Amino acid sequence: MRVLPDPYILAFLLAVGVALLLCYNRLLSALHGSAACFHGDHSTQEMLGNNYVCDSVRISFLLLLPFYALTLSITGCSQLGYLWTLVALLALFLLRKAVYWMMGWLSSRQGAFRALEKTGLALFVLGMLVSTLAALAVWLVPSIPSIALWVWILAVVAVCAFFYIRRGSSIVLSTSFSVFFWVLYLCSLEFLPICVVVNIMINGN
């Protein structure tokens, strides 16, 4: 059953929305950087070389995360409820940040893993924004089938993941890492934690 958030959560989302409006230029810059990552490797490198764009991506990602949690909650993709869905997404974000730092420190290639982190955030800024169309669909067409919402959100995630792997491979393999390392890294430290969090959200425990 799709349940709309209570007034306190709506007030929180309103405050975040105001923050987004105040950071309008940052949001535009982040969307430009996100589009660059979808465009090609050269555009991605240009985005990574612009500190203002990278900072805008980070700020916009964190401000859009509460709305993405709302989307997952009201579409039924997460059974945890809004607050715990947001906590799960924040925990995943912090875990991935720790993994990037740890791998950069262990391999002495901090620059490569910082670039990998920034690329992932940039790609999912636009992905989260597009995913919110599913939440809008729930409000406009309450009878919309859940499967349509699931397909839309999964399709967006799949596209973002595809480009993350593609752009990430260029970054990682250019630093003399092997293809085997990249595949092992993706399966063990990227996809496994995501699958665990997704399983928790779907099952509600």
C-alpha positions in Angstrom: 0.0 0.0 0.0 1.3 3.4 -0.9 1.2 5.8 2.1 2.0 9.5 1.8 4.5 10.8 4.4 3.2 12.6 7.6 3.3 16.4 8.0 6.7 16.4 9.8 8.3 14.6 6.9 6.6 16.9 4.4 7.9 19.9 6.3 11.4 18.4 6.2 11.1 17.8 2.4 9.8 21.4 2.0 12.9 22.7 3.8 15.2 20.5 1.6 13.2 21.8 -1.5 13.9 25.4 -0.4 17.6 24.6 0.0 17.5 23.2 -3.5 16.0 26.5 -4.8 18.6 28.5 -3.0 21.3 26.3 -4.6 19.6 26.5 -8.0 22.9 27.5 -9.7 24.6 24.5 -8.0 21.8 22.2 -9.2 22.1 23.4 -12.8 25.9 22.9 -12.6 25.5 19.4 -11.2 23.0 18.5 -13.9 25.4 19.8 -16.5 28.2 17.6 -15.0 25.9 14.6 -14.8 25.0 15.0 -18.5 28.7 15.2 -19.3 29.3 11.8 -17.7 26.6 10.3 -19.9 28.1 12.0 -23.0 31.6 10.5 -23.1 34.9 9.9 -21.4 36.4 13.2 -22.5 33.4 15.1 -21.1 33.7 13.1 -17.9 37.3 14.1 -17.5 36.4 17.8 -18.1 33.7 17.5 -15.3 36.3 15.9 -12.9 38.7 18.7 -13.6 36.2 21.4 -12.5 36.1 21.7 -8.7 33.0 23.9 -8.8 31.0 21.3 -10.8 32.3 18.5 -8.5 31.2 20.4 -5.4 27.9 21.1 -7.0 27.4 17.4 -7.8 28.1 16.5 -4.1 25.7 19.1 -2.7 22.9 18.3 -5.2 23.3 14.6 -4.6 22.8 15.0 -0.9 19.8 17.4 -1.3 18.1 15.1 -3.8 18.6 12.0 -1.7 15.6 12.7 0.6 13.4 13.0 -2.5 14.7 9.8 -3.9 13.9 8.1 -0.6 10.4 9.5 -0.9 10.1 8.1 -4.4 11.1 4.6 -3.3 8.8 4.8 -0.3 5.5 6.0 -1.9 6.0 3.8 -5.0 6.3 0.7 -2.9 9.8 -0.1 -4.0 10.9 0.2 -0.3 8.9 -1.4 2.5 10.9 0.3 5.3 8.9 3.5 5.5 10.3 6.9 4.5 12.7 7.6 7.4 14.3 4.1 7.4 14.6 4.2 3.6 16.5 7.5 3.9 18.7 6.1 6.6 19.5 3.0 4.4 20.4 5.3 1.4 22.6 7.5 3.6 24.3 4.4 5.1 25.0 3.1 1.6 26.4 6.5 0.6 28.7 6.5 3.6 29.8 2.9 3.1 30.7 3.6 -0.5 32.6 6.7 0.5 34.6 4.6 3.0 35.3 1.9 0.4 36.6 4.5 -2.1 38.9 6.0 0.7 40.1 2.5 1.8 40.8 1.3 -1.8 42.6 4.5 -2.6 44.7 4.3 0.5 45.5 0.6 0.0 46.4 1.0 -3.7 48.1 4.4 -3.3 45.8 5.6 -6.1 43.6 8.0 -4.2 43.1 10.1 -7.3 41.6 7.3 -9.3 39.1 6.3 -6.6 38.1 10.0 -5.9 37.4 10.3 -9.6 35.4 7.1 -9.5 33.4 8.4 -6.6 32.7 11.8 -8.2 31.6 10.0 -11.5 29.2 7.8 -9.6 27.6 10.7 -7.8 27.4 12.8 -11.0 25.6 10.0 -12.9 23.1 9.3 -10.2 22.2 13.0 -9.7 20.4 13.0 -13.0 19.2 9.4 -12.3 17.6 10.4 -9.0 15.9 13.4 -10.6 14.4 11.3 -13.4 13.3 8.7 -10.9 11.1 11.2 -9.1 8.8 11.1 -12.1 7.5 7.8 -10.6 6.5 9.7 -7.5 4.7 12.3 -9.6 2.9 9.5 -11.4 1.6 8.2 -8.1 0.1 11.5 -7.3 -1.3 12.2 -10.7 -2.6 8.6 -11.4 -3.1 6.8 -8.1 -4.3 3.7 -9.9 -1.1 3.3 -11.9 0.2 -0.3 -11.6 3.1 -0.9 -9.3 4.9 -2.9 -11.9 5.1 0.2 -14.1 6.7 2.2 -11.3 9.2 -0.6 -10.6 10.2 -0.9 -14.2 10.8 2.8 -14.5 13.0 3.0 -11.4 14.9 -0.1 -12.3 15.4 1.0 -15.8 16.9 4.4 -14.6 19.2 2.6 -12.1 20.3 0.1 -14.8 21.2 2.9 -17.2 23.1 4.8 -14.5 24.9 1.6 -13.5 25.8 0.8 -17.1 27.4 4.2 -17.6 29.1 4.0 -14.2 30.8 0.7 -15.2 31.7 2.2 -18.6 33.2 5.4 -17.3 34.7 3.7 -14.3 36.5 1.1 -16.4 38.2 4.0 -18.3 39.3 5.5 -15.0 40.5 2.4 -13.3 42.1 0.6 -16.2 44.1 3.8 -17.0 45.9 3.5 -13.7 47.4 0.1 -14.6 44.7 -2.0 -12.7 43.8 -5.2 -14.5 40.3 -6.1 -15.9 40.2 -8.9 -13.3 40.7 -6.4 -10.5 37.9 -4.2 -11.9 35.4 -7.0 -12.1 36.3 -8.3 -8.7 36.0 -4.8 -7.2 32.6 -4.3 -8.8 31.2 -7.6 -7.6 32.5 -7.5 -4.1 32.7 -3.9 -3.1 30.2 -2.2 -5.3 27.3 -4.4 -6.2 27.2 -6.7 -3.1 26.5 -3.8 -0.6 23.9 -2.4 -3.0 22.2 -5.8 -3.3 22.1 -6.1 0.5 20.5 -2.7 1.0 18.0 -3.3 -1.8 17.0 -6.6 -0.3 16.5 -5.0 3.1 14.3 -2.2 1.5 12.2 -4.7 -0.5 11.7 -7.1 2.4 11.2 -4.4 4.9 13.6 -5.8 7.5 
